[in-house]
Amino acid sequence: MATTPVRRLRKTLAWYSFGSACLVALLIGALLVLLDPTPDPGLISSIGVNLIASVVFALTFVILSNWVQDRNTMETINEGFAELTDRLIQNISQSNQLFLPHSTYPAVNPEDSFGDEYNHDVTMSLEQSGFFAFHGPSARYVATRLRKARRHPQQIRIAMISPANKRAISRRAFDRASWLKSKGQPAETIEQELENELLMNVVSLFDCRRLCPIEILYTDDTAVYRYVMFDQSVYISWYHSPQSSQMEMPESYQFGGESFIYSTLRMDLMRKFEISLAKVTFEATQDDGFLIDHLEQLVGRDITAEDLNKWRVQYHVDSAGFASYLDVVYRNLTDRKS
């Protein structure tokens, strides 16, 4: 800020000096012309005329050169600003793609809605993707979403809490205690319901094995967030955002496949499936005997065919509302296309 007055002062002094010199030269030239002592105009008056002409030429040259210089300076500045603006816009665009979500979705309770915008976008992503992954505490509605899909993915990977992981179940049950439907229930009841839900999820995912092989990884999930991932996008749900308090469906964000979040989560998921031992793959050739053996090894107690039937019936009842809701979502997609 201090340099601007100094530059202005220097410019003013330069113009003042130049103007003073021109004025003196004009006066001398005029005096030489007017006071020429020779009887006829001669050498002295010619010198005066030439001096005046030189001043006029100098003024014209300085004015034109300053005008051209100022114009070139402004063009250079404008070009520089345009280049900097383009570069800034490009950097902002790249930063947006890397770190900012494409869309945000509010938290909701299933009694009101399952989240229309969220489920519309997730359904569209699923229909256009050959890859589907879920990572979170409980894959509660994943099997229903896969069954309702019109175009099934070719690779499905699910990372969830193991029904045998008591500490993780207790941690997640504590969070669920704030849900409206869980208020007033003892912690032991919520934990038992969650354990039963996890077993239902495993059975329901096993029943999707004919769509394509189902890979399940049992993790020590901390129930801070969950995500569903596709070829070109990932939808992250933040359980502990200020807007998600007491909500079953937390606030969510969609990030593109080019984002930092997507790249990091996908690589992390792939490496977890690569190095972890607590996992299983369900394939079309397997029967309920395979599932019973797997669950017995998982929870360390006897599992019967009656248990499987009970969990299948319970899952059907628990997911009926969401299944009907997805039917409406798909009908709306068809209506929009037509």
Phi, psi and omega per residue, in radians:
M1 nan -0.567 -3.077
A2 -1.279 -0.400 -3.072
T3 -1.312 -0.436 -3.082
T4 -1.135 -0.879 3.081
P5 -1.032 -0.632 3.139
V6 -1.136 -0.770 3.125
R7 -1.118 -0.731 3.117
R8 -1.084 -0.718 3.125
L9 -1.107 -0.770 3.124
R10 -1.080 -0.726 -3.136
K11 -1.157 -0.711 3.121
T12 -1.111 -0.766 3.122
L13 -1.112 -0.674 3.131
A14 -1.128 -0.799 3.105
W15 -1.133 -0.648 3.110
Y16 -1.117 -0.762 3.121
S17 -1.122 -0.794 -3.135
F18 -1.114 -0.748 3.139
G19 -1.131 -0.685 3.122
S20 -1.112 -0.752 3.132
A21 -1.098 -0.747 3.132
C22 -1.118 -0.739 -3.135
L23 -1.100 -0.756 3.111
V24 -1.087 -0.757 3.142
A25 -1.115 -0.711 3.111
L26 -1.092 -0.777 3.133
L27 -1.075 -0.772 3.135
I28 -1.111 -0.770 3.132
G29 -1.092 -0.727 3.135
A30 -1.117 -0.721 3.122
L31 -1.110 -0.705 3.129
L32 -1.120 -0.630 -3.139
V33 -1.294 -0.773 -3.056
L34 -1.325 -0.573 -3.030
L35 -1.899 0.519 3.125
D36 -1.121 2.072 -3.067
P37 -1.311 -0.270 -3.106
T38 -1.290 2.606 -3.093
P39 -1.100 -0.672 3.099
D40 -1.963 2.649 3.098
P41 -0.954 2.221 -3.074
G42 -2.409 -2.398 -3.013
L43 -1.120 -0.783 -3.052
I44 -1.152 -0.764 3.134
S45 -1.159 -0.613 3.091
S46 -1.102 -0.689 3.089
I47 -1.091 -0.718 3.129
G48 -1.108 -0.757 3.134
V49 -1.101 -0.773 3.133
N50 -1.115 -0.616 3.125
L51 -1.148 -0.754 3.105
I52 -1.110 -0.751 3.134
A53 -1.088 -0.656 3.119
S54 -1.119 -0.679 3.118
V55 -1.138 -0.769 3.122
V56 -1.066 -0.771 3.128
F57 -1.093 -0.728 -3.129
A58 -1.112 -0.743 3.114
L59 -1.101 -0.792 3.132
T60 -1.077 -0.769 -3.110
F61 -1.124 -0.760 -3.109
V62 -1.139 -0.764 -3.136
I63 -1.091 -0.810 -3.131
L64 -1.155 -0.736 -3.119
S65 -1.160 -0.664 3.090
N66 -1.176 -0.654 3.105
W67 -1.110 -0.789 3.120
V68 -1.133 -0.737 -3.138
Q69 -1.114 -0.760 3.114
D70 -1.098 -0.708 3.134
R71 -1.116 -0.795 3.120
N72 -1.096 -0.683 3.125
T73 -1.102 -0.764 3.140
M74 -1.134 -0.718 3.102
E75 -1.099 -0.726 3.114
T76 -1.108 -0.740 3.125
I77 -1.127 -0.765 -3.138
N78 -1.102 -0.735 3.103
E79 -1.105 -0.707 3.112
G80 -1.127 -0.749 3.110
F81 -1.134 -0.700 3.125
A82 -1.098 -0.732 3.115
E83 -1.150 -0.746 3.118
L84 -1.140 -0.670 3.115
T85 -1.114 -0.796 3.112
D86 -1.061 -0.729 3.139
R87 -1.167 -0.684 3.122
L88 -1.139 -0.765 3.114
I89 -1.086 -0.710 3.117
Q90 -1.120 -0.738 3.118
N91 -1.148 -0.703 3.117
I92 -1.128 -0.726 3.129
S93 -1.084 -0.761 3.109
Q94 -1.121 -0.708 3.115
S95 -1.132 -0.699 3.103
N96 -1.058 -0.776 3.138
Q97 -1.124 -0.613 -3.089
L98 -1.345 -0.696 -2.903
F99 -2.151 -0.323 -3.062
L100 -1.760 2.476 3.129
P101 -1.258 2.640 3.048
H102 -1.289 -0.630 -3.089
S103 -2.571 2.725 3.029
T104 -2.204 2.624 -3.066
Y105 -2.336 2.304 -3.094
P106 -1.263 2.758 3.047
A107 -1.284 2.513 -3.133
V108 -2.481 2.895 2.980
N109 -1.915 2.451 -3.102
P110 -1.013 -0.415 3.115
E111 -1.113 -0.522 -3.140
D112 -1.650 -0.858 -3.095
S113 -2.938 2.763 3.017
F114 -1.616 0.060 -3.123
G115 1.629 1.577 -3.015
D116 -1.113 -0.888 -3.103
E117 -1.110 -0.761 3.142
Y118 -1.047 -0.895 -3.075
N119 -1.224 -0.539 3.039
H120 -1.088 -0.848 -3.102
D121 -1.189 -0.721 3.110
V122 -1.103 -0.733 3.126
T123 -1.097 -0.754 3.101
M124 -1.086 -0.721 3.122
S125 -1.135 -0.711 3.136
L126 -1.114 -0.709 -3.121
E127 -1.173 -0.344 -3.083
Q128 -1.888 0.151 -3.003
S129 -2.115 2.507 3.017
G130 -1.672 -0.048 -3.109
F131 -2.223 2.385 3.079
F132 -2.410 2.321 3.097
A133 -2.426 2.554 3.037
F134 -2.254 2.399 3.060
H135 -2.402 2.080 -3.133
G136 3.053 -3.122 -3.102
P137 -1.114 -0.822 -3.042
S138 -2.465 2.153 3.124
A139 -1.449 1.096 -2.910
R140 -1.082 -0.829 -3.056
Y141 -1.956 0.202 -3.058
V142 -1.097 -0.814 -3.113
A143 -1.069 -0.715 3.104
T144 -1.076 -0.759 3.125
R145 -1.104 -0.708 -3.137
L146 -1.179 -0.693 -3.136
R147 -1.177 -0.614 -3.095
K148 -1.377 -0.274 -3.084
A149 -1.093 2.426 3.098
R150 -1.480 -0.444 3.090
R151 -2.199 1.941 -3.023
H152 -1.497 2.456 3.092
P153 -1.195 2.820 -3.130
Q154 -1.680 -0.220 3.091
Q155 -2.435 2.224 -3.121
I156 -2.248 2.169 3.115
R157 -2.257 2.226 -3.093
I158 -2.139 2.189 3.050
A159 -2.015 2.122 -3.046
M160 -2.618 2.975 3.092
I161 -1.212 2.432 3.048
S162 -1.288 2.436 3.069
P163 -1.050 -0.275 3.135
A164 -1.644 -0.075 -3.084
N165 -1.515 1.516 -3.038
K166 -1.104 -0.682 -3.090
R167 -1.181 -0.743 3.114
A168 -1.173 -0.668 3.100
I169 -1.106 -0.733 3.131
S170 -1.114 -0.700 3.127
R171 -1.101 -0.807 -3.128
R172 -1.219 -0.633 3.116
A173 -1.094 -0.640 3.097
F174 -1.071 -0.704 3.096
D175 -1.145 -0.690 -3.101
R176 -1.240 -0.273 3.137
A177 -1.080 -0.352 3.136
S178 -1.465 -0.175 3.117
W179 -1.116 2.606 -3.119
L180 -1.076 -0.704 -3.101
K181 -1.331 -0.229 -3.119
S182 -1.790 -0.098 -3.089
K183 -1.133 2.353 -3.135
G184 1.559 -0.183 3.128
Q185 -1.436 2.503 3.061
P186 -1.120 2.653 3.138
A187 -1.036 -0.647 -3.130
E188 -1.100 -0.637 3.131
T189 -1.168 -0.752 3.133
I190 -1.137 -0.710 3.114
E191 -1.096 -0.747 3.134
Q192 -1.126 -0.710 3.112
E193 -1.116 -0.698 3.139
L194 -1.191 -0.739 3.090
E195 -1.041 -0.763 3.122
N196 -1.126 -0.656 3.104
E197 -1.114 -0.709 3.126
L198 -1.119 -0.704 3.085
L199 -1.134 -0.714 3.068
M200 -1.046 -0.708 -3.141
N201 -1.079 -0.762 3.137
V202 -1.080 -0.774 -3.140
V203 -1.129 -0.754 -3.128
S204 -1.150 -0.631 3.091
L205 -1.232 -0.635 3.048
F206 -1.026 -0.672 -3.137
D207 -1.241 -0.159 3.071
C208 -1.672 0.109 -2.996
R209 -1.106 -0.379 -3.129
R210 -1.397 -0.229 3.040
L211 -1.209 -0.787 3.044
C212 -3.092 2.884 3.118
P213 -0.971 2.359 -3.134
I214 -1.870 2.038 3.115
E215 -1.743 2.208 3.134
I216 -2.094 2.288 3.090
L217 -2.038 2.226 3.125
Y218 -1.642 2.084 -3.027
T219 -2.079 2.891 3.007
D220 -1.603 1.128 -3.054
D221 -1.171 2.385 -3.100
T222 -1.625 0.024 3.078
A223 1.025 0.695 3.041
V224 -1.629 -0.628 3.132
Y225 -2.676 2.924 2.985
R226 -2.439 2.838 3.051
Y227 -2.641 2.659 2.939
V228 -2.046 2.389 -3.005
M229 -2.206 2.478 3.103
F230 -2.250 -3.035 -3.117
D231 -1.065 -0.690 -2.982
Q232 -2.037 0.058 -3.085
S233 -2.827 2.836 3.053
V234 -2.404 2.429 -3.137
Y235 -1.989 1.952 -3.077
I236 -1.797 2.263 3.103
S237 -1.940 2.222 -3.057
W238 -1.786 1.842 -3.084
Y239 -1.117 -0.534 -2.974
H240 -1.916 0.403 3.024
S241 -1.237 2.728 3.140
P242 -1.001 -0.551 -3.120
Q243 -1.405 -0.240 -3.060
S244 -1.610 -0.016 -3.111
S245 -1.045 2.224 3.108
Q246 1.190 0.219 -3.124
M247 -1.840 2.357 3.110
E248 -1.300 -0.618 3.118
M249 -1.814 1.812 -2.994
P250 -1.303 2.920 3.033
E251 -1.024 2.434 -3.021
S252 -2.338 2.804 -3.121
Y253 -2.434 2.485 3.068
Q254 -1.853 2.230 3.065
F255 -2.065 2.502 -3.130
G256 -1.338 2.896 -3.124
G257 -1.141 -0.323 3.135
E258 -1.556 -0.027 -3.040
S259 -1.389 2.793 3.072
F260 -1.096 -0.720 -3.120
I261 -1.068 -0.835 -3.113
Y262 -1.070 -0.878 -3.101
S263 -1.036 -0.732 -3.108
T264 -1.192 -0.829 -3.112
L265 -1.144 -0.685 -3.122
R266 -1.158 -0.798 3.111
M267 -1.084 -0.728 3.131
D268 -1.087 -0.752 3.136
L269 -1.112 -0.801 -3.125
M270 -1.077 -0.691 -3.135
R271 -1.234 -0.612 3.075
K272 -1.072 -0.778 3.108
F273 -1.166 -0.481 -3.130
E274 -1.293 -0.716 -2.971
I275 -1.805 -0.292 -3.063
S276 -1.415 2.589 3.132
L277 -1.731 -0.412 -3.081
A278 -1.455 1.335 -3.097
K279 -2.658 2.889 -3.141
V280 -2.639 2.674 3.071
T281 -2.134 2.178 3.092
F282 -1.693 2.225 -3.120
E283 -2.187 2.838 -3.026
A284 -1.093 -0.462 -3.078
T285 -1.374 -0.202 -3.084
Q286 -1.435 2.654 3.108
D287 -2.064 -3.056 -3.107
D288 -1.090 -0.458 3.093
G289 -1.059 -0.720 3.090
F290 -1.089 -0.748 -3.128
L291 -1.124 -0.734 3.128
I292 -1.083 -0.790 3.110
D293 -1.049 -0.745 -3.125
H294 -1.109 -0.808 -3.119
L295 -1.163 -0.650 3.102
E296 -1.100 -0.749 3.091
Q297 -1.164 -0.562 -3.072
L298 -1.274 -0.825 -3.036
V299 -1.765 -0.177 3.082
G300 1.255 0.558 3.058
R301 -2.608 2.947 -3.099
D302 -1.246 2.405 3.076
I303 -2.167 2.361 -3.099
T304 -2.026 2.948 3.071
A305 -1.096 -0.575 3.092
E306 -1.117 -0.631 3.082
D307 -1.088 -0.762 3.122
L308 -1.061 -0.791 3.128
N309 -1.094 -0.683 3.127
K310 -1.099 -0.786 -3.134
W311 -1.178 -0.599 3.099
R312 -1.141 -0.752 3.122
V313 -1.138 -0.760 -3.135
Q314 -1.115 -0.705 3.135
Y315 -1.136 -0.714 3.121
H316 -1.046 -0.752 3.136
V317 -1.181 -0.783 -3.075
D318 -1.139 -0.615 -3.050
S319 -1.735 0.056 -3.079
A320 -1.030 -0.753 -3.137
G321 -1.100 -0.736 3.136
F322 -1.216 -0.644 3.107
A323 -1.075 -0.775 3.105
S324 -1.126 -0.656 3.123
Y325 -1.109 -0.730 3.116
L326 -1.141 -0.581 3.065
D327 -1.023 -0.714 3.114
V328 -1.164 -0.723 3.125
V329 -1.033 -0.794 -3.125
Y330 -1.206 -0.619 3.074
R331 -1.115 -0.707 3.098
N332 -1.119 -0.663 3.092
L333 -1.107 -0.707 3.124
T334 -1.140 -0.714 -3.135
D335 -1.128 -0.655 -3.140
R336 -1.173 -0.675 3.130
K337 -1.176 -0.650 -3.128
S338 -1.356 nan nan
